Amino acid sequence: MASINLEDVKEFAEGAKVEIYIHDQEGGDQAPAVKKAIKKVLLCPDKTHLRFYFDDFYFLAVPLESDVSWSDHQWAAFDSGSGLTYTFKKVQVL
């Protein structure tokens, strides 16, 4: 796994329609996947998190200290502090 590179994430996510999964390391209750369009990706003001904006107001923040793995269709970040894995899978548009 690698660290987060803002430009790589922007290239992968901005303008993409994705399914977002958040899993915990313990295997406890899991929220269902949600489908969202990523409008933009920015650093938070204190530069500790990466924000995935769904519109001009709502976003999901992923810690920059996360370990990342990705391919053309999936980006995942594991935050060892919280034990959470954030997975973004591109949705195929037909």
BANU-553982 format. One record per atom (N, C-alpha, C, O): residue number from 1; atom name; z, y, x. Coordinates in Angstrom, 3 decimals, padded with zeros to 6 digits. Example, Ala and Ser with C-alpha at 12.3 -4.5 7.8 and 13.67 -1.06 7.14 Angstrom:
+-----+------+----------+----------+----------+
|  nr | atom |       c3 |       c2 |       c1 |
+-----+------+----------+----------+----------+
|   1 |    N |  007.800 | -005.690 |  013.190 |
|   1 |   CA |  007.800 | -004.500 |  012.300 |
|   1 |    C |  007.800 | -003.300 |  013.200 |
|   1 |    O |  008.465 | -003.319 |  014.236 |
|   2 |    N |  007.080 | -002.250 |  012.850 |
|   2 |   CA |  007.140 | -001.060 |  013.670 |
|   2 |    C |  007.870 |  000.030 |  012.900 |
|   2 |    O |  008.039 |  001.138 |  013.409 |
+-----+------+----------+----------+----------+
END
This chain:
+-----+------+----------+----------+----------+
|  nr | atom |       c3 |       c2 |       c1 |
+-----+------+----------+----------+----------+
|   1 |    N |  000.000 | -001.183 |  000.838 |
|   1 |   CA |  000.000 |  000.000 |  000.000 |
|   1 |    C |  000.000 |  001.243 |  000.881 |
|   1 |    O |  000.482 |  001.221 |  002.013 |
|   2 |    N | -000.546 |  002.319 |  000.342 |
|   2 |   CA | -000.661 |  003.573 |  001.074 |
|   2 |    C |  000.114 |  004.665 |  000.354 |
|   2 |    O |  000.619 |  004.464 | -000.750 |
|   3 |    N |  000.200 |  005.830 |  001.000 |
|   3 |   CA |  000.841 |  006.964 |  000.347 |
|   3 |    C | -000.196 |  007.689 | -000.512 |
|   3 |    O | -001.389 |  007.395 | -000.435 |
|   4 |    N |  000.261 |  008.625 | -001.318 |
|   4 |   CA | -000.613 |  009.340 | -002.247 |
|   4 |    C | -001.431 |  010.401 | -001.516 |
|   4 |    O | -000.890 |  011.212 | -000.764 |
|   5 |    N | -002.738 |  010.382 | -001.749 |
|   5 |   CA | -003.656 |  011.384 | -001.236 |
|   5 |    C | -004.210 |  012.137 | -002.448 |
|   5 |    O | -004.934 |  011.564 | -003.261 |
|   6 |    N | -003.866 |  013.426 | -002.564 |
|   6 |   CA | -004.220 |  014.214 | -003.741 |
|   6 |    C | -005.718 |  014.205 | -004.023 |
|   6 |    O | -006.123 |  014.027 | -005.172 |
|   7 |    N | -006.539 |  014.391 | -003.009 |
|   7 |   CA | -007.986 |  014.446 | -003.227 |
|   7 |    C | -008.543 |  013.118 | -003.732 |
|   7 |    O | -009.425 |  013.105 | -004.591 |
|   8 |    N | -008.038 |  012.000 | -003.209 |
|   8 |   CA | -008.473 |  010.687 | -003.695 |
|   8 |    C | -008.098 |  010.494 | -005.161 |
|   8 |    O | -008.887 |  009.969 | -005.948 |
|   9 |    N | -006.892 |  010.920 | -005.520 |
|   9 |   CA | -006.432 |  010.760 | -006.906 |
|   9 |    C | -007.260 |  011.636 | -007.836 |
|   9 |    O | -007.640 |  011.202 | -008.924 |
|  10 |    N | -007.544 |  012.872 | -007.415 |
|  10 |   CA | -008.382 |  013.746 | -008.240 |
|  10 |    C | -009.748 |  013.117 | -008.490 |
|  10 |    O | -010.250 |  013.124 | -009.614 |
|  11 |    N | -010.339 |  012.575 | -007.432 |
|  11 |   CA | -011.653 |  011.946 | -007.563 |
|  11 |    C | -011.604 |  010.775 | -008.542 |
|  11 |    O | -012.526 |  010.586 | -009.335 |
|  12 |    N | -010.531 |  009.994 | -008.487 |
|  12 |   CA | -010.383 |  008.837 | -009.366 |
|  12 |    C | -010.112 |  009.259 | -010.812 |
|  12 |    O | -010.719 |  008.716 | -011.735 |
|  13 |    N | -009.205 |  010.224 | -011.019 |
|  13 |   CA | -008.627 |  010.442 | -012.341 |
|  13 |    C | -009.181 |  011.615 | -013.142 |
|  13 |    O | -009.311 |  011.508 | -014.362 |
|  14 |    N | -009.508 |  012.717 | -012.502 |
|  14 |   CA | -009.875 |  013.898 | -013.284 |
|  14 |    C | -011.109 |  013.630 | -014.133 |
|  14 |    O | -012.155 |  013.217 | -013.631 |
|  15 |    N | -010.963 |  013.874 | -015.431 |
|  15 |   CA | -012.041 |  013.646 | -016.380 |
|  15 |    C | -012.160 |  012.212 | -016.858 |
|  15 |    O | -013.008 |  011.912 | -017.699 |
|  16 |    N | -011.334 |  011.327 | -016.342 |
|  16 |   CA | -011.420 |  009.904 | -016.711 |
|  16 |    C | -010.584 |  009.602 | -017.955 |
|  16 |    O | -009.561 |  010.237 | -018.210 |
|  17 |    N | -011.047 |  008.619 | -018.713 |
|  17 |   CA | -010.264 |  008.062 | -019.811 |
|  17 |    C | -009.587 |  006.823 | -019.263 |
|  17 |    O | -010.240 |  005.947 | -018.696 |
|  18 |    N | -008.264 |  006.751 | -019.434 |
|  18 |   CA | -007.493 |  005.670 | -018.820 |
|  18 |    C | -006.495 |  005.068 | -019.805 |
|  18 |    O | -006.115 |  005.686 | -020.799 |
|  19 |    N | -006.089 |  003.846 | -019.494 |
|  19 |   CA | -004.925 |  003.233 | -020.119 |
|  19 |    C | -003.809 |  003.357 | -019.102 |
|  19 |    O | -003.988 |  003.041 | -017.925 |
|  20 |    N | -002.658 |  003.818 | -019.559 |
|  20 |   CA | -001.519 |  004.021 | -018.662 |
|  20 |    C | -000.428 |  003.016 | -019.010 |
|  20 |    O | -000.008 |  002.899 | -020.161 |
|  21 |    N |  000.018 |  002.296 | -017.986 |
|  21 |   CA |  001.095 |  001.323 | -018.116 |
|  21 |    C |  002.229 |  001.757 | -017.188 |
|  21 |    O |  001.984 |  002.158 | -016.051 |
|  22 |    N |  003.462 |  001.677 | -017.671 |
|  22 |   CA |  004.622 |  001.931 | -016.817 |
|  22 |    C |  005.514 |  000.710 | -016.925 |
|  22 |    O |  006.013 |  000.384 | -018.002 |
|  23 |    N |  005.711 |  000.033 | -015.792 |
|  23 |   CA |  006.497 | -001.198 | -015.748 |
|  23 |    C |  007.688 | -001.003 | -014.831 |
|  23 |    O |  007.602 | -000.301 | -013.823 |
|  24 |    N |  008.807 | -001.633 | -015.187 |
|  24 |   CA |  009.941 | -001.585 | -014.263 |
|  24 |    C |  010.016 | -002.873 | -013.463 |
|  24 |    O |  009.512 | -003.918 | -013.875 |
|  25 |    N |  010.650 | -002.768 | -012.322 |
|  25 |   CA |  010.752 | -003.892 | -011.390 |
|  25 |    C |  011.596 | -005.019 | -011.966 |
|  25 |    O |  011.399 | -006.185 | -011.624 |
|  26 |    N |  012.522 | -004.678 | -012.826 |
|  26 |   CA |  013.443 | -005.671 | -013.385 |
|  26 |    C |  012.814 | -006.548 | -014.458 |
|  26 |    O |  013.362 | -007.595 | -014.805 |
|  27 |    N |  011.662 | -006.125 | -014.988 |
|  27 |   CA |  011.020 | -006.916 | -016.036 |
|  27 |    C |  011.662 | -006.718 | -017.394 |
|  27 |    O |  011.540 | -007.581 | -018.263 |
|  28 |    N |  012.343 | -005.603 | -017.594 |
|  28 |   CA |  012.986 | -005.307 | -018.874 |
|  28 |    C |  011.981 | -004.881 | -019.923 |
|  28 |    O |  010.785 | -005.148 | -019.802 |
|  29 |    N |  012.481 | -004.211 | -020.962 |
|  29 |   CA |  011.609 | -003.735 | -022.030 |
|  29 |    C |  010.511 | -002.848 | -021.463 |
|  29 |    O |  010.762 | -001.996 | -020.611 |
|  30 |    N |  009.302 | -003.058 | -021.943 |
|  30 |   CA |  008.155 | -002.297 | -021.462 |
|  30 |    C |  007.550 | -001.502 | -022.613 |
|  30 |    O |  007.406 | -002.008 | -023.726 |
|  31 |    N |  007.203 | -000.272 | -022.334 |
|  31 |   CA |  006.494 |  000.532 | -023.316 |
|  31 |    C |  005.059 |  000.028 | -023.409 |
|  31 |    O |  004.510 | -000.467 | -022.424 |
|  32 |    N |  004.453 |  000.150 | -024.575 |
|  32 |   CA |  003.049 | -000.270 | -024.678 |
|  32 |    C |  002.153 |  000.679 | -023.889 |
|  32 |    O |  002.514 |  001.829 | -023.638 |
|  33 |    N |  000.989 |  000.184 | -023.506 |
|  33 |   CA |  000.011 |  001.021 | -022.810 |
|  33 |    C | -000.470 |  002.112 | -023.761 |
|  33 |    O | -000.557 |  001.908 | -024.972 |
|  34 |    N | -000.781 |  003.274 | -023.188 |
|  34 |   CA | -001.342 |  004.369 | -023.971 |
|  34 |    C | -002.691 |  004.746 | -023.374 |
|  34 |    O | -002.882 |  004.686 | -022.160 |
|  35 |    N | -003.621 |  005.135 | -024.235 |
|  35 |   CA | -004.926 |  005.596 | -023.789 |
|  35 |    C | -004.925 |  007.114 | -023.800 |
|  35 |    O | -004.587 |  007.742 | -024.803 |
|  36 |    N | -005.304 |  007.690 | -022.678 |
|  36 |   CA | -005.325 |  009.147 | -022.520 |
|  36 |    C | -006.525 |  009.550 | -021.683 |
|  36 |    O | -007.054 |  008.753 | -020.908 |
|  37 |    N | -006.946 |  010.789 | -021.848 |
|  37 |   CA | -007.944 |  011.385 | -020.965 |
|  37 |    C | -007.181 |  012.278 | -019.991 |
|  37 |    O | -006.327 |  013.064 | -020.401 |
|  38 |    N | -007.489 |  012.156 | -018.702 |
|  38 |   CA | -006.829 |  012.971 | -017.681 |
|  38 |    C | -007.661 |  014.243 | -017.494 |
|  38 |    O | -008.816 |  014.186 | -017.072 |
|  39 |    N | -007.063 |  015.377 | -017.810 |
|  39 |   CA | -007.770 |  016.658 | -017.697 |
|  39 |    C | -007.768 |  017.157 | -016.261 |
|  39 |    O | -008.797 |  017.599 | -015.749 |
|  40 |    N | -006.595 |  017.085 | -015.604 |
|  40 |   CA | -006.492 |  017.559 | -014.225 |
|  40 |    C | -005.312 |  016.899 | -013.542 |
|  40 |    O | -004.413 |  016.367 | -014.194 |
|  41 |    N | -005.329 |  016.943 | -012.204 |
|  41 |   CA | -004.252 |  016.378 | -011.388 |
|  41 |    C | -003.818 |  017.465 | -010.412 |
|  41 |    O | -004.636 |  018.006 | -009.668 |
|  42 |    N | -002.516 |  017.780 | -010.420 |
|  42 |   CA | -001.974 |  018.836 | -009.567 |
|  42 |    C | -000.639 |  018.421 | -008.979 |
|  42 |    O |  000.036 |  017.541 | -009.512 |
|  43 |    N | -000.258 |  019.058 | -007.876 |
|  43 |   CA |  001.092 |  018.895 | -007.343 |
|  43 |    C |  002.053 |  019.709 | -008.193 |
|  43 |    O |  001.683 |  020.758 | -008.720 |
|  44 |    N |  003.281 |  019.236 | -008.330 |
|  44 |   CA |  004.294 |  020.035 | -009.016 |
|  44 |    C |  004.705 |  021.183 | -008.081 |
|  44 |    O |  004.446 |  021.119 | -006.879 |
|  45 |    N |  005.340 |  022.226 | -008.617 |
|  45 |   CA |  005.692 |  023.395 | -007.797 |
|  45 |    C |  006.527 |  023.078 | -006.554 |
|  45 |    O |  006.345 |  023.720 | -005.519 |
|  46 |    N |  007.441 |  022.101 | -006.633 |
|  46 |   CA |  008.268 |  021.787 | -005.460 |
|  46 |    C |  007.650 |  020.701 | -004.570 |
|  46 |    O |  008.270 |  020.247 | -003.609 |
|  47 |    N |  006.419 |  020.294 | -004.905 |
|  47 |   CA |  005.643 |  019.337 | -004.102 |
|  47 |    C |  006.333 |  017.985 | -003.901 |
|  47 |    O |  006.224 |  017.375 | -002.838 |
|  48 |    N |  007.047 |  017.525 | -004.940 |
|  48 |   CA |  007.682 |  016.212 | -004.888 |
|  48 |    C |  006.983 |  015.188 | -005.780 |
|  48 |    O |  007.166 |  013.983 | -005.609 |
|  49 |    N |  006.182 |  015.669 | -006.732 |
|  49 |   CA |  005.513 |  014.793 | -007.695 |
|  49 |    C |  004.059 |  015.205 | -007.868 |
|  49 |    O |  003.673 |  016.345 | -007.611 |
|  50 |    N |  003.272 |  014.243 | -008.310 |
|  50 |   CA |  001.890 |  014.481 | -008.693 |
|  50 |    C |  001.861 |  014.490 | -010.216 |
|  50 |    O |  002.369 |  013.569 | -010.854 |
|  51 |    N |  001.269 |  015.524 | -010.796 |
|  51 |   CA |  001.221 |  015.645 | -012.255 |
|  51 |    C | -000.174 |  015.281 | -012.764 |
|  51 |    O | -001.176 |  015.828 | -012.304 |
|  52 |    N | -000.225 |  014.355 | -013.714 |
|  52 |   CA | -001.445 |  013.970 | -014.399 |
|  52 |    C | -001.425 |  014.666 | -015.759 |
|  52 |    O | -000.680 |  014.263 | -016.652 |
|  53 |    N | -002.238 |  015.708 | -015.919 |
|  53 |   CA | -002.245 |  016.494 | -017.150 |
|  53 |    C | -003.191 |  015.892 | -018.179 |
|  53 |    O | -004.333 |  015.546 | -017.875 |
|  54 |    N | -002.677 |  015.774 | -019.429 |
|  54 |   CA | -003.465 |  015.289 | -020.553 |
|  54 |    C | -004.097 |  016.460 | -021.306 |
|  54 |    O | -005.104 |  016.294 | -021.993 |
|  55 |    N | -003.506 |  017.628 | -021.172 |
|  55 |   CA | -004.013 |  018.881 | -021.729 |
|  55 |    C | -003.393 |  019.988 | -020.882 |
|  55 |    O | -002.972 |  019.727 | -019.755 |
|  56 |    N | -003.328 |  021.204 | -021.387 |
|  56 |   CA | -002.786 |  022.300 | -020.577 |
|  56 |    C | -001.257 |  022.292 | -020.495 |
|  56 |    O | -000.680 |  023.065 | -019.730 |
|  57 |    N | -000.595 |  021.429 | -021.272 |
|  57 |   CA |  000.870 |  021.440 | -021.328 |
|  57 |    C |  001.501 |  020.097 | -020.958 |
|  57 |    O |  002.449 |  020.064 | -020.172 |
|  58 |    N |  001.004 |  019.007 | -021.499 |
|  58 |   CA |  001.633 |  017.694 | -021.322 |
|  58 |    C |  001.094 |  016.959 | -020.096 |
|  58 |    O | -000.107 |  016.945 | -019.827 |
|  59 |    N |  002.029 |  016.347 | -019.363 |
|  59 |   CA |  001.655 |  015.624 | -018.154 |
|  59 |    C |  002.616 |  014.482 | -017.901 |
|  59 |    O |  003.701 |  014.421 | -018.480 |
|  60 |    N |  002.199 |  013.572 | -017.023 |
|  60 |   CA |  003.048 |  012.498 | -016.503 |
|  60 |    C |  003.203 |  012.756 | -015.014 |
|  60 |    O |  002.208 |  012.954 | -014.317 |
|  61 |    N |  004.429 |  012.756 | -014.515 |
|  61 |   CA |  004.678 |  013.024 | -013.095 |
|  61 |    C |  004.984 |  011.719 | -012.360 |
|  61 |    O |  005.795 |  010.910 | -012.811 |
|  62 |    N |  004.322 |  011.531 | -011.222 |
|  62 |   CA |  004.517 |  010.357 | -010.367 |
|  62 |    C |  005.020 |  010.857 | -009.012 |
|  62 |    O |  004.395 |  011.733 | -008.414 |
|  63 |    N |  006.148 |  010.314 | -008.512 |
|  63 |   CA |  006.695 |  010.774 | -007.228 |
|  63 |    C |  005.702 |  010.591 | -006.074 |
|  63 |    O |  005.044 |  009.556 | -005.964 |
|  64 |    N |  005.608 |  011.602 | -005.228 |
|  64 |   CA |  004.708 |  011.540 | -004.074 |
|  64 |    C |  005.128 |  010.486 | -003.056 |
|  64 |    O |  004.309 |  010.038 | -002.254 |
|  65 |    N |  006.375 |  010.093 | -003.081 |
|  65 |   CA |  006.877 |  009.076 | -002.150 |
|  65 |    C |  006.488 |  007.659 | -002.561 |
|  65 |    O |  006.872 |  006.694 | -001.900 |
|  66 |    N |  005.738 |  007.531 | -003.633 |
|  66 |   CA |  005.341 |  006.211 | -004.138 |
|  66 |    C |  004.330 |  005.546 | -003.207 |
|  66 |    O |  003.574 |  006.213 | -002.500 |
|  67 |    N |  004.338 |  004.219 | -003.227 |
|  67 |   CA |  003.330 |  003.427 | -002.520 |
|  67 |    C |  002.177 |  003.177 | -003.473 |
|  67 |    O |  002.391 |  002.794 | -004.624 |
|  68 |    N |  000.956 |  003.389 | -003.004 |
|  68 |   CA | -000.224 |  003.369 | -003.865 |
|  68 |    C | -001.177 |  002.243 | -003.500 |
|  68 |    O | -001.361 |  001.917 | -002.327 |
|  69 |    N | -001.777 |  001.657 | -004.525 |
|  69 |   CA | -002.908 |  000.752 | -004.346 |
|  69 |    C | -003.946 |  001.160 | -005.382 |
|  69 |    O | -003.599 |  001.561 | -006.492 |
|  70 |    N | -005.226 |  001.057 | -005.015 |
|  70 |   CA | -006.247 |  001.444 | -005.979 |
|  70 |    C | -007.591 |  000.817 | -005.666 |
|  70 |    O | -007.864 |  000.355 | -004.559 |
|  71 |    N | -008.420 |  000.827 | -006.712 |
|  71 |   CA | -009.798 |  000.345 | -006.613 |
|  71 |    C | -010.649 |  001.314 | -007.431 |
|  71 |    O | -010.166 |  002.371 | -007.840 |
|  72 |    N | -011.897 |  000.964 | -007.668 |
|  72 |   CA | -012.768 |  001.832 | -008.465 |
|  72 |    C | -012.278 |  002.004 | -009.895 |
|  72 |    O | -012.538 |  003.036 | -010.513 |
|  73 |    N | -011.572 |  001.010 | -010.432 |
|  73 |   CA | -011.197 |  001.020 | -011.846 |
|  73 |    C | -009.702 |  001.085 | -012.101 |
|  73 |    O | -009.288 |  001.167 | -013.257 |
|  74 |    N | -008.872 |  001.052 | -011.054 |
|  74 |   CA | -007.423 |  001.054 | -011.258 |
|  74 |    C | -006.718 |  001.775 | -010.127 |
|  74 |    O | -007.089 |  001.647 | -008.961 |
|  75 |    N | -005.689 |  002.538 | -010.491 |
|  75 |   CA | -004.836 |  003.232 | -009.524 |
|  75 |    C | -003.406 |  002.913 | -009.905 |
|  75 |    O | -003.033 |  003.070 | -011.068 |
|  76 |    N | -002.590 |  002.468 | -008.953 |
|  76 |   CA | -001.196 |  002.124 | -009.235 |
|  76 |    C | -000.285 |  002.707 | -008.170 |
|  76 |    O | -000.631 |  002.729 | -006.989 |
|  77 |    N |  000.882 |  003.178 | -008.592 |
|  77 |   CA |  001.867 |  003.748 | -007.679 |
|  77 |    C |  003.221 |  003.121 | -007.978 |
|  77 |    O |  003.671 |  003.106 | -009.124 |
|  78 |    N |  003.868 |  002.602 | -006.933 |
|  78 |   CA |  005.198 |  002.013 | -007.077 |
|  78 |    C |  006.223 |  002.962 | -006.486 |
|  78 |    O |  006.145 |  003.315 | -005.309 |
|  79 |    N |  007.196 |  003.379 | -007.312 |
|  79 |   CA |  008.292 |  004.248 | -006.882 |
|  79 |    C |  009.518 |  003.378 | -006.627 |
|  79 |    O |  010.158 |  002.914 | -007.571 |
|  80 |    N |  009.846 |  003.155 | -005.358 |
|  80 |   CA |  010.969 |  002.271 | -005.020 |
|  80 |    C |  012.304 |  002.854 | -005.467 |
|  80 |    O |  013.244 |  002.101 | -005.723 |
|  81 |    N |  012.410 |  004.175 | -005.567 |
|  81 |   CA |  013.660 |  004.799 | -006.010 |
|  81 |    C |  014.026 |  004.438 | -007.438 |
|  81 |    O |  015.191 |  004.178 | -007.738 |
|  82 |    N |  013.039 |  004.420 | -008.317 |
|  82 |   CA |  013.301 |  004.114 | -009.725 |
|  82 |    C |  012.948 |  002.668 | -010.078 |
|  82 |    O |  013.378 |  002.155 | -011.111 |
|  83 |    N |  012.159 |  002.011 | -009.213 |
|  83 |   CA |  011.709 |  000.653 | -009.503 |
|  83 |    C |  010.561 |  000.618 | -010.504 |
|  83 |    O |  010.262 | -000.440 | -011.059 |
|  84 |    N |  009.913 |  001.758 | -010.745 |
|  84 |   CA |  008.830 |  001.832 | -011.715 |
|  84 |    C |  007.467 |  001.771 | -011.029 |
|  84 |    O |  007.274 |  002.310 | -009.939 |
|  85 |    N |  006.530 |  001.101 | -011.696 |
|  85 |   CA |  005.138 |  001.089 | -011.277 |
|  85 |    C |  004.324 |  001.776 | -012.358 |
|  85 |    O |  004.390 |  001.411 | -013.532 |
|  86 |    N |  003.552 |  002.779 | -011.945 |
|  86 |   CA |  002.671 |  003.531 | -012.833 |
|  86 |    C |  001.254 |  003.024 | -012.581 |
|  86 |    O |  000.760 |  003.115 | -011.456 |
|  87 |    N |  000.597 |  002.495 | -013.600 |
|  87 |   CA | -000.742 |  001.960 | -013.446 |
|  87 |    C | -001.698 |  002.688 | -014.385 |
|  87 |    O | -001.444 |  002.813 | -015.583 |
|  88 |    N | -002.804 |  003.166 | -013.813 |
|  88 |   CA | -003.854 |  003.847 | -014.564 |
|  88 |    C | -005.111 |  002.990 | -014.449 |
|  88 |    O | -005.634 |  002.799 | -013.351 |
|  89 |    N | -005.602 |  002.472 | -015.585 |
|  89 |   CA | -006.824 |  001.674 | -015.595 |
|  89 |    C | -007.892 |  002.448 | -016.349 |
|  89 |    O | -007.677 |  002.869 | -017.485 |
|  90 |    N | -009.044 |  002.634 | -015.715 |
|  90 |   CA | -010.129 |  003.332 | -016.376 |
|  90 |    C | -010.604 |  002.521 | -017.584 |
|  90 |    O | -010.718 |  001.297 | -017.521 |
|  91 |    N | -010.873 |  003.218 | -018.668 |
|  91 |   CA | -011.367 |  002.599 | -019.890 |
|  91 |    C | -012.878 |  002.679 | -019.873 |
|  91 |    O | -013.444 |  003.743 | -019.622 |
|  92 |    N | -013.527 |  001.573 | -020.134 |
|  92 |   CA | -014.986 |  001.535 | -020.194 |
|  92 |    C | -015.455 |  002.206 | -021.474 |
|  92 |    O | -015.025 |  001.844 | -022.569 |
|  93 |    N | -016.330 |  003.173 | -021.333 |
|  93 |   CA | -016.898 |  003.856 | -022.484 |
|  93 |    C | -018.297 |  003.313 | -022.697 |
|  93 |    O | -019.137 |  003.380 | -021.800 |
|  94 |    N | -018.552 |  002.771 | -023.889 |
|  94 |   CA | -019.865 |  002.178 | -024.184 |
|  94 |    C | -020.756 |  003.163 | -024.895 |
|  94 |    O | -021.897 |  002.838 | -025.223 |
+-----+------+----------+----------+----------+
END
